């Protein structure tokens, strides 16, 4: 088991232990008290900082050569992606997580079954365009995210279709909507761009069949890339981060959400482990077409329930992203 896998396993184990402890407390809450025991609590996630700068492709390739990855330069270039960190704004911003949505007068609120979806947040495409990064997104408007926070569908079952929606609107006539109370506390955010390279043990890098030595050098490349941009890799830290991001690569919790999206959207219950592993290999190539659109992490500032709400991922196929078909996005809750 790799260092990355052990780290992920231990983090998942801690979350499961916290959930189990909560269940035990609930089961015995009406029993006579025998002894006061301090409940086990996971430490709250730490606030993630913005990126200091976006690493250039030239510097990325220099790092590859310094680490002896010359033969993998094409792979690194192909898999490197620009991500946008969404961290607390220090000035005025139209982008936010939680709070109230900015909507045009004619907007029809999205529903799931007989319920209105909860507003999760919005990203100003104008503010993203101002970063100068090539993000495969429209140059203006607002990108809105909605999710059913009432039942919190995992996204692993095909029946969860419609439990999340992503919409793009013209922001020119949008005004603060007060018809729906906020589901999350408002967190104004600002974008900062970060170049990301996937973990050598991730699903996206799996097809590279890296040798052990190459994997170690690739992992060191990730660390150097993060350090050059003033950020820390979560899988290299004992902490969890309250880290919200747009595009790039998700910060991992559990199995591969790309595979889960591919299975669930094609009618296969990804929650069934037997079905998951029975279909994983045959669907792997198609699953790699899924890309992270938005990641919302549990965050004390948002008052998300921790650890029940670890991360909410919105994924979309690359062809749909390029065509701005945001209604094809799919959400996975960890």
C-alpha positions in Angstrom: 0.0 0.0 0.0 1.5 3.4 -1.0 2.0 6.3 1.4 -0.9 8.1 -0.2 -3.2 5.1 0.1 -2.3 4.6 3.8 -2.9 8.3 4.5 -6.3 8.1 2.8 -7.1 4.9 4.6 -6.3 6.3 8.0 -8.3 9.5 7.3 -11.3 7.4 6.2 -10.9 5.2 9.3 -11.0 8.2 11.5 -14.2 9.5 9.9 -15.8 6.0 10.2 -14.7 5.9 13.8 -16.3 9.2 14.5 -19.6 8.1 12.8 -19.6 4.9 14.8 -19.0 6.8 18.0 -22.0 9.0 17.2 -24.2 6.0 16.6 -23.2 4.4 19.9 -23.9 7.6 21.7 -27.3 7.8 20.1 -28.1 4.2 21.0 -27.2 4.7 24.7 -28.4 8.2 25.2 -31.4 7.1 27.3 -29.4 4.6 29.4 -28.4 5.6 32.9 -25.1 7.4 33.0 -22.3 5.3 34.3 -19.3 7.4 33.7 -18.6 10.7 32.0 -16.5 10.0 28.9 -15.2 12.8 26.7 -16.7 12.1 23.2 -14.3 11.5 20.3 -14.1 14.4 18.0 -12.3 14.8 14.7 -10.3 18.0 14.5 -12.0 20.7 12.4 -10.6 21.1 8.9 -8.0 23.9 8.6 -8.7 26.9 6.3 -6.8 26.5 3.0 -4.8 29.6 1.7 -4.9 31.0 -1.8 -2.3 30.2 -4.3 0.6 32.6 -4.4 0.9 32.3 -8.2 0.1 30.0 -11.1 3.2 27.9 -12.0 4.1 28.3 -15.7 4.4 25.4 -18.0 8.1 26.2 -18.6 8.8 25.9 -14.9 6.8 22.7 -14.7 8.9 21.2 -17.4 12.1 22.4 -15.7 11.0 20.6 -12.5 10.4 17.4 -14.6 14.0 17.5 -15.9 15.4 18.3 -12.4 13.7 15.2 -11.1 14.7 12.9 -13.9 11.2 12.7 -15.5 12.3 13.6 -19.0 10.6 10.5 -20.5 7.4 11.5 -18.8 7.2 15.1 -19.8 4.5 14.5 -22.4 2.4 12.7 -19.7 2.9 15.5 -17.2 2.0 18.2 -19.7 -1.1 16.2 -20.7 -2.3 15.6 -17.2 -1.4 19.0 -15.6 -4.6 21.0 -15.1 -5.3 24.5 -13.9 -7.5 24.7 -10.8 -9.0 27.7 -9.1 -8.9 27.9 -5.3 -11.9 29.6 -3.9 -10.8 31.2 -0.6 -12.3 33.9 1.6 -12.4 37.2 -0.3 -10.4 40.1 1.0 -12.5 42.6 -1.0 -15.8 42.9 -3.0 -16.6 39.7 -4.8 -19.6 38.3 -6.7 -18.5 34.8 -6.1 -19.6 33.0 -2.9 -20.3 29.7 -1.3 -23.6 29.6 0.7 -25.7 32.7 1.5 -28.3 33.9 -1.0 -28.1 33.6 -4.8 -28.0 36.4 -7.3 -30.8 35.6 -9.8 -32.5 37.3 -12.8 -36.3 38.1 -12.3 -37.4 35.3 -14.6 -35.3 32.6 -12.9 -37.1 29.2 -12.2 -35.8 27.6 -9.1 -34.6 24.0 -9.7 -36.3 21.2 -7.9 -35.7 17.5 -7.0 -38.9 15.5 -6.6 -41.2 17.7 -4.6 -38.5 19.9 -3.1 -36.6 22.9 -4.1 -32.9 22.3 -4.3 -30.6 24.1 -1.9 -28.4 26.9 -3.3 -24.8 25.9 -2.7 -23.0 28.8 -4.3 -22.0 30.8 -7.3 -18.9 31.7 -9.3 -18.5 34.9 -11.2 -17.2 34.0 -14.7 -16.1 37.6 -15.1 -13.8 37.3 -12.1 -12.4 34.0 -13.4 -11.8 35.6 -16.8 -9.8 38.4 -15.1 -7.3 35.8 -13.9 -6.2 35.3 -17.5 -6.1 31.5 -17.1 -7.6 29.2 -19.8 -10.4 27.5 -17.9 -12.7 26.2 -20.6 -15.5 28.3 -19.2 -17.6 31.2 -20.6 -16.1 34.6 -20.2 -19.0 36.2 -18.4 -22.1 35.4 -16.4 -22.7 33.5 -13.2 -22.2 29.7 -12.7 -24.8 28.6 -10.1 -24.7 25.3 -8.1 -27.6 23.6 -6.4 -27.9 20.4 -4.4 -30.4 18.6 -2.3 -29.1 19.2 1.2 -32.3 17.8 2.7 -31.7 14.2 1.8 -28.0 14.5 0.7 -28.0 12.0 -2.1 -24.6 10.3 -2.5 -24.7 10.3 -6.3 -23.8 6.6 -6.3 -27.3 5.5 -7.3 -28.7 6.2 -10.8 -32.0 7.4 -9.1 -30.0 10.4 -7.7 -30.2 12.1 -11.1 -31.6 15.6 -10.5 -30.3 15.8 -6.9 -27.9 18.5 -8.1 -28.0 21.1 -10.8 -25.5 23.5 -12.4 -26.7 26.5 -14.3 -25.1 29.4 -16.1 -27.0 32.7 -16.2 -26.5 36.2 -17.4 -25.4 38.2 -14.4 -26.3 41.6 -15.8 -29.9 41.6 -14.4 -29.2 39.3 -11.4 -30.2 40.6 -8.0 -30.0 39.1 -4.5 -32.8 36.6 -4.1 -34.6 36.4 -0.8 -37.3 33.9 -1.6 -35.3 31.0 -0.3 -33.5 31.1 3.1 -29.8 30.3 3.0 -28.9 26.7 3.6 -25.2 27.5 4.3 -23.7 30.5 5.9 -22.4 33.0 3.3 -18.7 32.9 2.4 -17.6 35.4 -0.1 -14.7 33.9 -2.1 -12.0 35.0 -4.5 -10.2 33.0 -7.2 -6.5 32.2 -7.2 -5.1 29.8 -9.9 -3.1 26.8 -9.1 -1.4 24.3 -11.5 -2.2 20.7 -10.4 -0.5 17.4 -11.2 -2.5 14.2 -10.2 -1.1 11.8 -7.6 0.9 9.0 -9.2 -1.4 6.6 -7.3 -4.6 8.4 -8.5 -7.2 7.0 -10.9 -6.2 9.6 -13.6 -2.5 8.5 -13.5 -3.3 4.8 -13.2 -3.0 4.2 -17.0 0.6 5.5 -17.0 1.8 2.3 -15.4 4.6 4.2 -13.6 7.4 2.2 -12.1 8.0 2.5 -8.4 10.9 4.9 -9.0 8.9 7.0 -11.4 6.0 7.2 -9.0 8.3 8.5 -6.2 9.8 11.1 -8.6 6.3 12.0 -9.8 5.1 12.4 -6.2 8.1 14.7 -5.5 7.1 16.7 -8.6 3.7 17.3 -7.0 5.3 18.5 -3.8 7.6 20.9 -5.7 4.8 22.2 -7.8 2.7 22.9 -4.7 5.6 24.5 -2.9 6.3 26.8 -5.8 2.7 28.1 -5.6 2.7 28.6 -1.9 0.2 25.8 -1.1 0.3 22.5 0.7 -0.9 19.1 -0.6 -3.6 17.7 1.7 -2.3 14.1 1.3 1.1 15.3 2.6 -0.4 16.8 5.7 -1.9 15.4 8.9 -4.7 17.9 8.6 -7.9 18.1 6.5 -8.4 21.3 4.7 -11.5 23.4 4.2 -10.6 23.7 0.6 -13.1 24.8 -2.1 -11.9 24.6 -5.7 -13.1 24.9 -9.3 -11.7 22.6 -12.0 -8.4 20.8 -11.7 -8.3 17.7 -9.5 -10.4 16.9 -6.5 -8.8 16.4 -3.1 -9.4 12.8 -2.5 -11.8 11.1 0.0 -12.5 7.5 -0.7 -13.0 5.8 -4.0 -12.6 7.3 -7.5 -15.6 9.7 -8.1 -14.9 9.6 -11.8 -15.8 5.9 -11.9 -18.8 6.5 -9.7 -20.1 9.2 -12.0 -19.6 7.0 -15.0 -21.4 4.0 -13.4 -24.3 5.9 -11.9 -25.0 8.0 -15.0 -25.1 4.8 -17.1 -27.5 3.0 -14.9 -25.2 1.0 -12.6 -25.5 1.3 -8.8 -22.0 2.4 -7.8 -22.7 1.9 -4.1 -22.8 -1.9 -4.7 -19.1 -2.9 -4.3 -19.6 -6.1 -6.3 -21.0 -4.1 -9.2 -18.5 -1.3 -8.8 -15.5 -3.6 -9.2 -17.2 -5.8 -11.8 -17.6 -2.8 -14.1 -14.6 -0.6 -13.1 -12.1 -1.9 -15.6 -14.4 -1.9 -18.6 -15.6 1.6 -17.8 -12.2 3.1 -16.8 -11.4 4.8 -20.1 -14.8 6.5 -20.2 -14.5 7.4 -16.6 -11.4 9.4 -17.3 -13.4 11.7 -19.4 -15.1 13.0 -16.2 -13.5 16.2 -14.8 -13.9 18.0 -11.5 -16.2 21.1 -11.9 -16.5 22.2 -8.3 -15.4 20.9 -4.9 -17.0 22.1 -1.7 -15.3 21.0 1.5 -16.8 20.9 5.0 -16.1 24.3 6.5 -16.8 25.7 9.9 -17.5 29.1 8.2 -20.3 27.4 6.2 -21.5 25.4 9.2 -21.5 22.2 7.2 -22.1 19.1 9.3 -18.7 17.5 10.1 -17.8 14.7 9.5 -21.1 13.6 7.9 -20.4 16.2 5.1 -16.8 15.6 4.0 -16.8 17.0 0.5 -19.4 17.6 -2.2 -18.0 17.1 -5.7 -19.6 18.3 -9.0 -18.2 16.4 -12.0 -18.8 16.8 -15.7 -17.5 15.1 -18.8 -14.9 17.0 -20.7 -16.9 17.2 -23.9 -19.9 18.6 -21.9 -17.6 21.1 -20.2 -16.2 22.3 -23.5 -19.7 22.6 -24.9 -21.0 24.4 -21.7 -23.6 21.7 -21.2 -23.6 22.2 -17.4 -27.0 20.4 -17.0 -24.9 17.2 -17.6 -23.0 17.7 -14.3 -23.3 15.0 -11.6 -22.7 15.4 -7.9 -21.0 13.0 -5.5 -21.2 13.5 -1.7 -18.5 12.1 0.6 
